[in-house]
């Protein structure tokens, strides 16, 4: 392994980005709109000079920070030669090499998820973007995606050494990395040896598209993230305190909002925003849009701006940063998360089975055994049948409605 290259992984929801460095030189892979401050802190703390930005493909589920970093650091943005982009300044193709100091990254053209996807390989590690995920693969119904191309790309990756560390562009189960060998053993898509069966299985899946996908692609192609004005929580607090016409617009779900929110903020979940644009426009107010971490709020702000609503700002870091800076919040009763509901009910059933078997009949121990088997199944498969049943209760449908809109980039996480 080329141990001269250091890897730092950053996580924004299910999106992974990376800073790679060799001594004092660094590059960023797939920078996320919500992580601007985190990247800057890491670069400053480690005294790293940013030399380049790589977008492995045109993202369709979140805004790229590439245009913003390009302007701030005066560095090139690298993409594949098939990318449709007004941001990219250097186009690469299969087999090209990129340098970080004396460290090298080899470009692997990796179509399938989109036709402009690249993977990046250095001895002992590969950055697989939205192609090879942990236990899954990327979907193939985005920009010129193709299951046939996806299969061919996976064969390239299977040819790498088994101990090659896989760093994906997404993970929906909080797994940070894997290896080629582990994926060959456990990933059903990588294990599939028949191209015909692979293509048939991929085409059989009908998946929901990510929320606001067309606007996200437009923003990323044109670099329109530059037009989004970001403010810190403290700046936002001053703006709303000094001008009653400036309002916080919280686009989180009802459940998230009820648990903790900023006083006098307006709650309008992002999947309901389009239906309320006219009302927001007629109010003739200025809005500071926020969400939990800063992933949904830029999308919401773009929707408002495209609808002719001005001025609109985005609160950097969302409620997580607001609370980290110890700014005031209103705490409500909120709702009980599904995870907590499952814990309470499962624990109650196990206890009831034990007590009933002790005082009435030993057969009642079967209740406890059944629940324990269900929990083991949930842990092994990441599918909780009790949680699925609870989600259908009217109470949970109302609370979780706004959190469930939109698809993912994975073929296996719908």
C-alpha beads as a LAMMPS data file, in Angstrom:
LAMMPS data file: protein, C-alpha beads

414 atoms
413 bonds

1 atom types
1 bond types

-500.0 500.0 xlo xhi
-500.0 500.0 ylo yhi
-500.0 500.0 zlo zhi

Masses

1 110.0

Atoms # bond

1 1 1 0.000 0.000 0.000
2 1 1 1.208 3.465 -0.852
3 1 1 1.235 4.701 2.724
4 1 1 2.376 8.146 1.657
5 1 1 -1.232 9.052 0.867
6 1 1 -3.363 9.854 3.920
7 1 1 -7.146 9.506 3.682
8 1 1 -9.682 11.475 5.710
9 1 1 -13.326 10.506 5.267
10 1 1 -16.152 13.010 5.762
11 1 1 -19.785 12.006 6.179
12 1 1 -22.879 14.084 5.404
13 1 1 -25.976 11.948 5.940
14 1 1 -25.328 8.972 3.617
15 1 1 -22.877 10.856 1.369
16 1 1 -19.136 10.246 1.741
17 1 1 -16.391 12.611 0.621
18 1 1 -12.636 12.443 1.105
19 1 1 -9.558 14.585 1.540
20 1 1 -6.404 12.827 0.346
21 1 1 -2.997 14.247 1.064
22 1 1 0.669 13.508 0.577
23 1 1 2.627 15.610 3.066
24 1 1 1.376 19.180 2.566
25 1 1 -0.559 18.724 -0.695
26 1 1 -4.217 17.663 -0.762
27 1 1 -7.198 17.082 -2.996
28 1 1 -10.889 16.646 -2.223
29 1 1 -13.059 13.925 -3.734
30 1 1 -16.820 14.624 -4.078
31 1 1 -17.102 17.697 -1.796
32 1 1 -20.553 18.047 -0.217
33 1 1 -22.396 21.375 0.072
34 1 1 -22.899 21.016 3.841
35 1 1 -19.243 20.392 4.756
36 1 1 -17.488 23.605 3.733
37 1 1 -16.426 24.517 7.282
38 1 1 -15.299 20.962 8.088
39 1 1 -13.045 20.815 5.017
40 1 1 -11.526 24.197 5.800
41 1 1 -10.868 23.291 9.437
42 1 1 -9.181 20.038 8.441
43 1 1 -7.006 21.718 5.804
44 1 1 -6.004 24.504 8.199
45 1 1 -5.372 22.205 11.146
46 1 1 -3.091 19.942 9.107
47 1 1 -1.503 22.813 7.160
48 1 1 -2.545 21.348 3.832
49 1 1 -2.573 23.200 0.527
50 1 1 -5.578 22.221 -1.581
51 1 1 -4.368 21.451 -5.111
52 1 1 -7.437 20.006 -6.840
53 1 1 -11.076 18.985 -6.534
54 1 1 -12.491 15.810 -8.069
55 1 1 -16.167 15.171 -8.699
56 1 1 -16.369 11.490 -9.577
57 1 1 -19.586 12.151 -11.544
58 1 1 -22.460 14.596 -11.825
59 1 1 -24.299 14.068 -8.546
60 1 1 -28.076 13.769 -8.653
61 1 1 -28.970 13.508 -4.968
62 1 1 -27.045 16.389 -3.376
63 1 1 -25.326 19.643 -4.263
64 1 1 -21.599 19.574 -4.949
65 1 1 -19.370 22.151 -3.283
66 1 1 -16.885 21.998 -6.176
67 1 1 -17.811 25.385 -7.704
68 1 1 -17.529 27.129 -4.332
69 1 1 -14.151 25.573 -3.482
70 1 1 -12.862 26.271 -6.990
71 1 1 -13.557 29.983 -6.529
72 1 1 -12.248 30.130 -2.963
73 1 1 -9.017 28.160 -3.462
74 1 1 -8.345 28.908 -7.159
75 1 1 -7.776 25.230 -7.970
76 1 1 -8.914 22.996 -10.864
77 1 1 -12.026 20.839 -10.794
78 1 1 -11.415 17.421 -12.370
79 1 1 -14.129 15.276 -14.005
80 1 1 -14.378 12.647 -16.725
81 1 1 -14.301 13.838 -20.318
82 1 1 -17.961 12.828 -20.797
83 1 1 -19.160 15.081 -17.970
84 1 1 -21.500 17.907 -18.971
85 1 1 -20.122 20.603 -16.694
86 1 1 -19.474 24.330 -16.633
87 1 1 -17.465 23.831 -13.433
88 1 1 -14.836 21.285 -14.519
89 1 1 -11.535 22.713 -15.767
90 1 1 -9.624 19.469 -16.319
91 1 1 -11.115 16.438 -18.062
92 1 1 -9.640 12.954 -17.631
93 1 1 -10.073 9.539 -19.194
94 1 1 -9.444 5.904 -18.324
95 1 1 -5.826 5.237 -17.354
96 1 1 -4.844 8.837 -16.653
97 1 1 -2.784 9.498 -13.523
98 1 1 -3.311 12.289 -11.013
99 1 1 -0.625 13.391 -8.585
100 1 1 -0.821 14.432 -4.943
101 1 1 2.724 15.433 -4.185
102 1 1 4.597 12.245 -5.005
103 1 1 1.513 10.089 -4.484
104 1 1 -0.400 8.916 -7.540
105 1 1 -4.036 8.121 -8.299
106 1 1 -5.012 6.141 -11.372
107 1 1 -8.271 7.046 -13.100
108 1 1 -10.581 4.085 -13.777
109 1 1 -13.440 4.920 -16.134
110 1 1 -16.443 3.398 -14.370
111 1 1 -19.695 3.875 -16.298
112 1 1 -22.902 2.254 -15.133
113 1 1 -24.356 4.569 -12.521
114 1 1 -23.835 7.444 -14.958
115 1 1 -21.782 7.640 -18.136
116 1 1 -19.365 10.194 -16.636
117 1 1 -18.312 8.254 -13.527
118 1 1 -14.702 7.650 -12.584
119 1 1 -13.163 5.590 -9.810
120 1 1 -9.757 6.425 -8.367
121 1 1 -7.134 3.817 -7.495
122 1 1 -3.959 3.985 -5.481
123 1 1 -2.109 0.887 -4.383
124 1 1 -4.160 -0.689 -1.605
125 1 1 -7.281 1.475 -1.958
126 1 1 -9.969 2.407 -4.458
127 1 1 -12.570 5.170 -4.334
128 1 1 -15.605 3.629 -6.000
129 1 1 -17.985 6.621 -6.106
130 1 1 -21.593 5.446 -6.629
131 1 1 -20.650 2.258 -8.492
132 1 1 -19.538 -0.339 -5.943
133 1 1 -21.192 0.297 -2.592
134 1 1 -20.888 -1.760 0.569
135 1 1 -23.178 -4.742 0.034
136 1 1 -24.781 -3.114 -2.987
137 1 1 -24.142 -1.134 -6.165
138 1 1 -25.342 2.168 -7.529
139 1 1 -28.533 2.294 -9.531
140 1 1 -28.228 2.565 -13.303
141 1 1 -31.209 4.751 -14.236
142 1 1 -29.517 8.142 -13.861
143 1 1 -27.741 10.199 -16.561
144 1 1 -27.041 7.667 -19.351
145 1 1 -26.578 4.917 -16.782
146 1 1 -26.512 1.337 -17.981
147 1 1 -26.697 -2.034 -16.185
148 1 1 -24.558 -3.541 -18.943
149 1 1 -21.850 -0.943 -18.310
150 1 1 -22.252 -1.414 -14.559
151 1 1 -21.528 -5.141 -14.878
152 1 1 -18.413 -4.458 -16.975
153 1 1 -17.169 -1.882 -14.477
154 1 1 -17.631 -4.325 -11.594
155 1 1 -15.487 -6.864 -13.431
156 1 1 -12.676 -4.280 -13.534
157 1 1 -12.982 -3.776 -9.792
158 1 1 -13.070 -7.538 -9.110
159 1 1 -9.681 -7.784 -10.820
160 1 1 -8.101 -5.656 -8.057
161 1 1 -6.290 -7.349 -5.179
162 1 1 -8.642 -8.751 -2.557
163 1 1 -7.154 -6.642 0.236
164 1 1 -7.801 -3.398 -1.669
165 1 1 -9.788 -1.115 0.640
166 1 1 -13.068 0.100 -0.876
167 1 1 -14.080 3.681 -0.070
168 1 1 -17.601 4.242 -1.486
169 1 1 -19.408 7.460 -2.328
170 1 1 -22.427 6.465 -0.234
171 1 1 -23.483 4.112 2.479
172 1 1 -26.971 3.851 3.940
173 1 1 -26.096 1.663 6.930
174 1 1 -23.211 3.654 8.465
175 1 1 -20.463 1.354 7.155
176 1 1 -17.394 3.368 6.269
177 1 1 -15.270 1.037 4.143
178 1 1 -14.866 -2.534 2.958
179 1 1 -12.460 -4.564 0.815
180 1 1 -12.749 -6.147 -2.600
181 1 1 -12.531 -9.617 -1.012
182 1 1 -15.324 -8.911 1.472
183 1 1 -17.539 -7.523 -1.278
184 1 1 -16.844 -10.521 -3.531
185 1 1 -17.959 -12.771 -0.695
186 1 1 -20.982 -10.811 0.549
187 1 1 -22.162 -8.401 -2.153
188 1 1 -24.761 -10.207 -4.319
189 1 1 -24.209 -7.810 -7.225
190 1 1 -20.452 -8.347 -7.264
191 1 1 -20.883 -12.109 -6.837
192 1 1 -23.147 -12.373 -9.877
193 1 1 -21.134 -13.907 -12.721
194 1 1 -23.803 -13.837 -15.427
195 1 1 -24.109 -10.534 -17.232
196 1 1 -27.548 -11.522 -18.512
197 1 1 -28.890 -12.245 -15.009
198 1 1 -27.234 -9.111 -13.606
199 1 1 -28.836 -6.884 -16.255
200 1 1 -32.208 -8.568 -15.847
201 1 1 -32.153 -8.083 -12.053
202 1 1 -31.125 -4.436 -12.367
203 1 1 -33.833 -3.669 -14.914
204 1 1 -36.479 -5.419 -12.807
205 1 1 -36.086 -2.861 -10.023
206 1 1 -38.294 0.231 -10.335
207 1 1 -36.917 2.820 -7.926
208 1 1 -38.114 6.210 -6.794
209 1 1 -35.940 9.065 -8.023
210 1 1 -34.168 11.319 -5.472
211 1 1 -36.128 14.377 -4.454
212 1 1 -35.680 17.377 -6.779
213 1 1 -33.267 15.444 -9.005
214 1 1 -33.559 17.648 -12.098
215 1 1 -32.772 20.822 -10.176
216 1 1 -29.855 19.171 -8.387
217 1 1 -28.302 18.073 -11.682
218 1 1 -28.791 21.578 -13.108
219 1 1 -27.117 23.212 -10.113
220 1 1 -24.164 20.829 -10.222
221 1 1 -23.641 21.158 -13.963
222 1 1 -23.780 24.936 -13.936
223 1 1 -22.061 25.481 -10.581
224 1 1 -25.055 27.394 -9.259
225 1 1 -24.187 26.527 -5.672
226 1 1 -22.188 29.756 -5.915
227 1 1 -25.453 31.706 -5.928
228 1 1 -26.514 30.319 -2.561
229 1 1 -25.618 32.765 0.187
230 1 1 -24.496 30.925 3.311
231 1 1 -24.669 32.442 6.794
232 1 1 -23.442 31.079 10.101
233 1 1 -25.953 30.371 12.890
234 1 1 -24.774 33.441 14.805
235 1 1 -25.164 35.645 11.735
236 1 1 -28.616 34.177 11.132
237 1 1 -29.588 34.849 14.734
238 1 1 -28.582 38.503 14.383
239 1 1 -30.418 38.915 11.073
240 1 1 -33.714 37.580 12.425
241 1 1 -33.304 39.528 15.658
242 1 1 -32.748 42.841 13.876
243 1 1 -35.387 42.506 11.151
244 1 1 -38.869 41.039 11.794
245 1 1 -39.300 40.486 8.052
246 1 1 -36.510 37.880 8.088
247 1 1 -37.860 34.471 9.038
248 1 1 -36.310 31.081 9.672
249 1 1 -37.756 28.467 7.308
250 1 1 -37.136 24.992 8.750
251 1 1 -37.498 22.286 6.080
252 1 1 -37.044 19.304 8.393
253 1 1 -39.791 16.781 9.083
254 1 1 -42.507 17.429 11.621
255 1 1 -40.898 14.915 13.984
256 1 1 -37.498 16.619 13.834
257 1 1 -39.045 20.053 14.270
258 1 1 -41.115 19.015 17.274
259 1 1 -38.093 17.633 19.066
260 1 1 -36.166 20.932 18.907
261 1 1 -36.527 24.089 16.839
262 1 1 -35.723 27.797 16.756
263 1 1 -38.340 30.085 18.264
264 1 1 -40.782 31.603 15.745
265 1 1 -39.379 29.539 12.876
266 1 1 -41.713 28.291 10.149
267 1 1 -41.800 24.515 9.670
268 1 1 -42.396 23.453 6.088
269 1 1 -41.000 19.985 5.273
270 1 1 -39.066 20.010 2.026
271 1 1 -41.368 17.567 0.244
272 1 1 -44.267 19.979 0.851
273 1 1 -42.381 23.097 -0.215
274 1 1 -43.436 23.179 -3.865
275 1 1 -47.112 23.301 -2.885
276 1 1 -46.526 26.285 -0.595
277 1 1 -44.292 28.440 -2.806
278 1 1 -47.102 30.865 -3.703
279 1 1 -47.947 31.441 -0.044
280 1 1 -44.303 32.101 0.798
281 1 1 -44.001 34.492 -2.134
282 1 1 -47.104 36.468 -1.163
283 1 1 -45.818 36.884 2.401
284 1 1 -43.062 39.139 0.981
285 1 1 -40.563 38.074 3.613
286 1 1 -36.884 37.153 3.510
287 1 1 -36.031 33.599 4.478
288 1 1 -33.108 31.864 6.139
289 1 1 -33.520 28.199 5.265
290 1 1 -32.267 25.471 7.576
291 1 1 -32.452 21.728 8.044
292 1 1 -30.627 19.313 10.335
293 1 1 -27.096 19.406 8.912
294 1 1 -27.268 21.459 5.722
295 1 1 -28.124 18.867 3.064
296 1 1 -31.805 19.644 2.442
297 1 1 -31.687 23.410 3.021
298 1 1 -29.624 24.302 -0.104
299 1 1 -32.091 22.314 -2.230
300 1 1 -35.008 24.125 -0.607
301 1 1 -33.317 27.510 -1.033
302 1 1 -32.717 26.797 -4.724
303 1 1 -36.401 25.949 -5.162
304 1 1 -37.381 29.289 -3.611
305 1 1 -34.904 31.260 -5.708
306 1 1 -36.054 29.535 -8.918
307 1 1 -39.615 30.478 -7.966
308 1 1 -38.637 34.145 -7.764
309 1 1 -38.477 34.472 -3.980
310 1 1 -35.705 36.791 -2.765
311 1 1 -33.734 37.233 -0.633
312 1 1 -33.021 33.690 0.514
313 1 1 -30.062 32.566 2.603
314 1 1 -28.964 29.144 3.860
315 1 1 -27.901 28.552 7.460
316 1 1 -24.603 26.693 7.314
317 1 1 -24.507 23.502 9.377
318 1 1 -28.221 23.511 10.181
319 1 1 -29.646 22.747 13.610
320 1 1 -26.661 20.585 14.515
321 1 1 -24.309 23.566 14.283
322 1 1 -26.892 25.918 15.862
323 1 1 -27.077 23.706 18.951
324 1 1 -23.325 23.113 18.965
325 1 1 -22.877 26.890 19.246
326 1 1 -25.291 26.861 22.225
327 1 1 -27.895 29.101 20.628
328 1 1 -31.416 28.921 22.102
329 1 1 -33.900 26.261 21.021
330 1 1 -37.490 25.426 21.856
331 1 1 -37.778 21.812 22.911
332 1 1 -41.109 20.103 22.390
333 1 1 -42.450 16.722 23.260
334 1 1 -41.943 15.685 19.655
335 1 1 -42.520 12.081 18.757
336 1 1 -40.948 8.851 19.803
337 1 1 -38.508 7.512 17.223
338 1 1 -39.218 4.151 15.631
339 1 1 -36.072 2.720 17.166
340 1 1 -37.276 3.644 20.673
341 1 1 -40.756 2.321 19.951
342 1 1 -39.285 -1.024 18.867
343 1 1 -37.113 -1.183 21.995
344 1 1 -40.069 -0.517 24.317
345 1 1 -42.409 -3.005 22.633
346 1 1 -39.758 -5.719 22.210
347 1 1 -38.661 -5.380 25.831
348 1 1 -42.268 -5.460 27.037
349 1 1 -43.027 -8.610 25.025
350 1 1 -39.919 -10.414 26.271
351 1 1 -40.729 -9.496 29.878
352 1 1 -44.379 -10.517 29.429
353 1 1 -43.360 -13.881 27.967
354 1 1 -41.072 -14.575 30.924
355 1 1 -43.682 -13.586 33.529
356 1 1 -46.493 -15.499 31.822
357 1 1 -44.338 -18.637 31.517
358 1 1 -43.408 -18.338 35.192
359 1 1 -46.895 -17.777 36.597
360 1 1 -49.278 -19.354 34.039
361 1 1 -47.697 -21.832 31.601
362 1 1 -44.212 -22.556 30.303
363 1 1 -45.441 -22.369 26.712
364 1 1 -45.602 -18.581 27.035
365 1 1 -41.791 -18.509 26.902
366 1 1 -42.333 -18.877 23.165
367 1 1 -43.278 -15.162 23.061
368 1 1 -39.838 -14.194 24.345
369 1 1 -38.084 -16.637 21.999
370 1 1 -40.062 -15.317 19.011
371 1 1 -39.175 -11.686 19.784
372 1 1 -35.496 -12.533 20.331
373 1 1 -35.376 -14.334 16.972
374 1 1 -36.966 -11.281 15.369
375 1 1 -34.312 -8.982 16.852
376 1 1 -31.521 -11.301 15.663
377 1 1 -33.062 -11.312 12.168
378 1 1 -33.269 -7.509 12.210
379 1 1 -29.618 -7.256 13.242
380 1 1 -28.420 -9.656 10.523
381 1 1 -30.533 -8.304 7.642
382 1 1 -31.082 -4.678 8.714
383 1 1 -34.821 -5.254 8.108
384 1 1 -36.979 -4.817 11.193
385 1 1 -40.436 -6.340 10.693
386 1 1 -41.732 -4.743 13.886
387 1 1 -40.515 -1.342 12.707
388 1 1 -42.264 -1.845 9.358
389 1 1 -45.518 -2.660 11.149
390 1 1 -45.195 0.321 13.474
391 1 1 -44.528 2.619 10.514
392 1 1 -48.050 1.859 9.236
393 1 1 -49.694 3.247 12.375
394 1 1 -51.453 6.579 11.642
395 1 1 -49.333 8.315 14.308
396 1 1 -46.067 7.303 12.669
397 1 1 -47.311 7.946 9.139
398 1 1 -47.978 11.557 10.083
399 1 1 -44.666 12.076 11.878
400 1 1 -42.445 10.404 9.314
401 1 1 -44.200 11.511 6.137
402 1 1 -41.698 14.265 5.319
403 1 1 -38.627 12.138 6.041
404 1 1 -39.448 9.406 3.562
405 1 1 -39.628 11.324 0.274
406 1 1 -37.114 10.640 -2.462
407 1 1 -34.899 7.767 -3.453
408 1 1 -31.250 6.952 -2.950
409 1 1 -28.351 6.301 -5.305
410 1 1 -28.227 2.634 -4.319
411 1 1 -29.989 -0.183 -6.173
412 1 1 -30.570 -1.993 -2.887
413 1 1 -31.726 0.653 -0.398
414 1 1 -35.235 1.543 -1.509

Bonds

1 1 1 2
2 1 2 3
3 1 3 4
4 1 4 5
5 1 5 6
6 1 6 7
7 1 7 8
8 1 8 9
9 1 9 10
10 1 10 11
11 1 11 12
12 1 12 13
13 1 13 14
14 1 14 15
15 1 15 16
16 1 16 17
17 1 17 18
18 1 18 19
19 1 19 20
20 1 20 21
21 1 21 22
22 1 22 23
23 1 23 24
24 1 24 25
25 1 25 26
26 1 26 27
27 1 27 28
28 1 28 29
29 1 29 30
30 1 30 31
31 1 31 32
32 1 32 33
33 1 33 34
34 1 34 35
35 1 35 36
36 1 36 37
37 1 37 38
38 1 38 39
39 1 39 40
40 1 40 41
41 1 41 42
42 1 42 43
43 1 43 44
44 1 44 45
45 1 45 46
46 1 46 47
47 1 47 48
48 1 48 49
49 1 49 50
50 1 50 51
51 1 51 52
52 1 52 53
53 1 53 54
54 1 54 55
55 1 55 56
56 1 56 57
57 1 57 58
58 1 58 59
59 1 59 60
60 1 60 61
61 1 61 62
62 1 62 63
63 1 63 64
64 1 64 65
65 1 65 66
66 1 66 67
67 1 67 68
68 1 68 69
69 1 69 70
70 1 70 71
71 1 71 72
72 1 72 73
73 1 73 74
74 1 74 75
75 1 75 76
76 1 76 77
77 1 77 78
78 1 78 79
79 1 79 80
80 1 80 81
81 1 81 82
82 1 82 83
83 1 83 84
84 1 84 85
85 1 85 86
86 1 86 87
87 1 87 88
88 1 88 89
89 1 89 90
90 1 90 91
91 1 91 92
92 1 92 93
93 1 93 94
94 1 94 95
95 1 95 96
96 1 96 97
97 1 97 98
98 1 98 99
99 1 99 100
100 1 100 101
101 1 101 102
102 1 102 103
103 1 103 104
104 1 104 105
105 1 105 106
106 1 106 107
107 1 107 108
108 1 108 109
109 1 109 110
110 1 110 111
111 1 111 112
112 1 112 113
113 1 113 114
114 1 114 115
115 1 115 116
116 1 116 117
117 1 117 118
118 1 118 119
119 1 119 120
120 1 120 121
121 1 121 122
122 1 122 123
123 1 123 124
124 1 124 125
125 1 125 126
126 1 126 127
127 1 127 128
128 1 128 129
129 1 129 130
130 1 130 131
131 1 131 132
132 1 132 133
133 1 133 134
134 1 134 135
135 1 135 136
136 1 136 137
137 1 137 138
138 1 138 139
139 1 139 140
140 1 140 141
141 1 141 142
142 1 142 143
143 1 143 144
144 1 144 145
145 1 145 146
146 1 146 147
147 1 147 148
148 1 148 149
149 1 149 150
150 1 150 151
151 1 151 152
152 1 152 153
153 1 153 154
154 1 154 155
155 1 155 156
156 1 156 157
157 1 157 158
158 1 158 159
159 1 159 160
160 1 160 161
161 1 161 162
162 1 162 163
163 1 163 164
164 1 164 165
165 1 165 166
166 1 166 167
167 1 167 168
168 1 168 169
169 1 169 170
170 1 170 171
171 1 171 172
172 1 172 173
173 1 173 174
174 1 174 175
175 1 175 176
176 1 176 177
177 1 177 178
178 1 178 179
179 1 179 180
180 1 180 181
181 1 181 182
182 1 182 183
183 1 183 184
184 1 184 185
185 1 185 186
186 1 186 187
187 1 187 188
188 1 188 189
189 1 189 190
190 1 190 191
191 1 191 192
192 1 192 193
193 1 193 194
194 1 194 195
195 1 195 196
196 1 196 197
197 1 197 198
198 1 198 199
199 1 199 200
200 1 200 201
201 1 201 202
202 1 202 203
203 1 203 204
204 1 204 205
205 1 205 206
206 1 206 207
207 1 207 208
208 1 208 209
209 1 209 210
210 1 210 211
211 1 211 212
212 1 212 213
213 1 213 214
214 1 214 215
215 1 215 216
216 1 216 217
217 1 217 218
218 1 218 219
219 1 219 220
220 1 220 221
221 1 221 222
222 1 222 223
223 1 223 224
224 1 224 225
225 1 225 226
226 1 226 227
227 1 227 228
228 1 228 229
229 1 229 230
230 1 230 231
231 1 231 232
232 1 232 233
233 1 233 234
234 1 234 235
235 1 235 236
236 1 236 237
237 1 237 238
238 1 238 239
239 1 239 240
240 1 240 241
241 1 241 242
242 1 242 243
243 1 243 244
244 1 244 245
245 1 245 246
246 1 246 247
247 1 247 248
248 1 248 249
249 1 249 250
250 1 250 251
251 1 251 252
252 1 252 253
253 1 253 254
254 1 254 255
255 1 255 256
256 1 256 257
257 1 257 258
258 1 258 259
259 1 259 260
260 1 260 261
261 1 261 262
262 1 262 263
263 1 263 264
264 1 264 265
265 1 265 266
266 1 266 267
267 1 267 268
268 1 268 269
269 1 269 270
270 1 270 271
271 1 271 272
272 1 272 273
273 1 273 274
274 1 274 275
275 1 275 276
276 1 276 277
277 1 277 278
278 1 278 279
279 1 279 280
280 1 280 281
281 1 281 282
282 1 282 283
283 1 283 284
284 1 284 285
285 1 285 286
286 1 286 287
287 1 287 288
288 1 288 289
289 1 289 290
290 1 290 291
291 1 291 292
292 1 292 293
293 1 293 294
294 1 294 295
295 1 295 296
296 1 296 297
297 1 297 298
298 1 298 299
299 1 299 300
300 1 300 301
301 1 301 302
302 1 302 303
303 1 303 304
304 1 304 305
305 1 305 306
306 1 306 307
307 1 307 308
308 1 308 309
309 1 309 310
310 1 310 311
311 1 311 312
312 1 312 313
313 1 313 314
314 1 314 315
315 1 315 316
316 1 316 317
317 1 317 318
318 1 318 319
319 1 319 320
320 1 320 321
321 1 321 322
322 1 322 323
323 1 323 324
324 1 324 325
325 1 325 326
326 1 326 327
327 1 327 328
328 1 328 329
329 1 329 330
330 1 330 331
331 1 331 332
332 1 332 333
333 1 333 334
334 1 334 335
335 1 335 336
336 1 336 337
337 1 337 338
338 1 338 339
339 1 339 340
340 1 340 341
341 1 341 342
342 1 342 343
343 1 343 344
344 1 344 345
345 1 345 346
346 1 346 347
347 1 347 348
348 1 348 349
349 1 349 350
350 1 350 351
351 1 351 352
352 1 352 353
353 1 353 354
354 1 354 355
355 1 355 356
356 1 356 357
357 1 357 358
358 1 358 359
359 1 359 360
360 1 360 361
361 1 361 362
362 1 362 363
363 1 363 364
364 1 364 365
365 1 365 366
366 1 366 367
367 1 367 368
368 1 368 369
369 1 369 370
370 1 370 371
371 1 371 372
372 1 372 373
373 1 373 374
374 1 374 375
375 1 375 376
376 1 376 377
377 1 377 378
378 1 378 379
379 1 379 380
380 1 380 381
381 1 381 382
382 1 382 383
383 1 383 384
384 1 384 385
385 1 385 386
386 1 386 387
387 1 387 388
388 1 388 389
389 1 389 390
390 1 390 391
391 1 391 392
392 1 392 393
393 1 393 394
394 1 394 395
395 1 395 396
396 1 396 397
397 1 397 398
398 1 398 399
399 1 399 400
400 1 400 401
401 1 401 402
402 1 402 403
403 1 403 404
404 1 404 405
405 1 405 406
406 1 406 407
407 1 407 408
408 1 408 409
409 1 409 410
410 1 410 411
411 1 411 412
412 1 412 413
413 1 413 414
